[in-house]
Amino acid sequence: MKFRKNSPAKRHEFLAVIYKVGILRCVSVPEDVCAQLAPGRAVPVVITVAGRTSRTTLLPAARGGFRLYLDGAMRKAAGADAGDPVGIGLRLDRASRELPAPGDLAGALVRVPALQREYHAVTTAMRREIVRYIEKAKAPATRARRIDLCLRMLTERAKKKSRQP
């Protein structure tokens, strides 16, 4: 289903029973909702449970359905846990999830165009994790080491790609 950029995303509401997958809690998304969102791939969504809203991702589950993980804050807001029904509001999230590269990382990438290309070739989620990893460093020396580690990781990825036929 194609959406126009300025059209509001349709809100889907449903009731689902929370179940456990390992230590995580989740719900299955009804098939009719899945069919309208883009079946077969991860789907960025905005979820509302008991008045609490969060950005998350629907993940493909067995037999073509989608699974929606509920964090502790969502379960607490609903007063629910595994085995309990919970009302879910869901809409497609079209907002960018891209975090801008910190200035020092961006500067290092500009100096080596191959690494800049490799940085932009990784997934948005991976870039987000790189930015978070760097931003969590408190000391300047730690930050510099983390940037250096990320540059080495990108260098290794680029080398592996160049070796592939």
JOWO-V380050 format. One record per residue. N is the residue number from 1. PSI is psi in radians with two decimals (NA if undefined). Layout:
# JOWO-V380050
n: (N;N)
psi: (PSI;PSI)
This chain:
# JOWO-V380050
n: (1;2;3;4;5;6;7;8;9;10;11;12;13;14;15;16;17;18;19;20;21;22;23;24;25;26;27;28;29;30;31;32;33;34;35;36;37;38;39;40;41;42;43;44;45;46;47;48;49;50;51;52;53;54;55;56;57;58;59;60;61;62;63;64;65;66;67;68;69;70;71;72;73;74;75;76;77;78;79;80;81;82;83;84;85;86;87;88;89;90;91;92;93;94;95;96;97;98;99;100;101;102;103;104;105;106;107;108;109;110;111;112;113;114;115;116;117;118;119;120;121;122;123;124;125;126;127;128;129;130;131;132;133;134;135;136;137;138;139;140;141;142;143;144;145;146;147;148;149;150;151;152;153;154;155;156;157;158;159;160;161;162;163;164;165)
psi: (2.23;2.42;2.49;2.54;-0.71;-0.06;2.45;2.50;2.45;2.37;2.29;2.37;2.40;2.87;2.33;2.70;2.28;2.39;2.89;2.46;1.77;-2.15;-0.07;2.68;2.43;3.02;2.70;2.41;2.31;2.59;-0.69;-0.59;-0.77;-0.76;-0.49;-0.23;-0.47;1.21;2.60;0.03;2.93;2.41;2.08;2.29;2.86;2.19;2.48;2.20;2.13;0.73;-0.10;2.27;2.50;2.65;2.34;-2.94;2.30;2.36;2.46;2.45;-3.07;2.65;0.58;0.02;-3.05;2.64;2.46;2.03;2.41;2.10;3.02;-0.67;-0.70;-0.78;-0.70;-0.74;-0.64;-0.22;0.67;2.73;-2.96;2.30;-0.22;2.53;2.61;2.45;2.29;2.31;2.35;2.38;2.66;2.42;1.87;-0.10;2.55;2.49;0.17;2.29;2.37;2.51;2.37;2.64;-0.75;-0.63;-0.80;-0.73;-0.72;-0.66;-0.63;-0.58;-0.37;1.59;-0.59;-0.66;-0.58;-0.75;-0.73;-0.69;-0.76;-0.24;-0.40;2.87;2.78;-0.70;-0.71;-0.75;-0.69;-0.75;-0.69;-0.83;-0.80;-0.74;-0.79;-0.78;-0.43;-0.26;2.29;-0.74;2.48;-0.65;-0.69;-0.75;-0.79;-0.73;-0.70;-0.70;-0.76;-0.73;-0.75;-0.70;-0.70;-0.71;-0.77;-0.64;-0.78;-0.72;-0.75;-0.70;-0.76;-0.72;-0.69;-0.41;-0.31;2.48;NA)
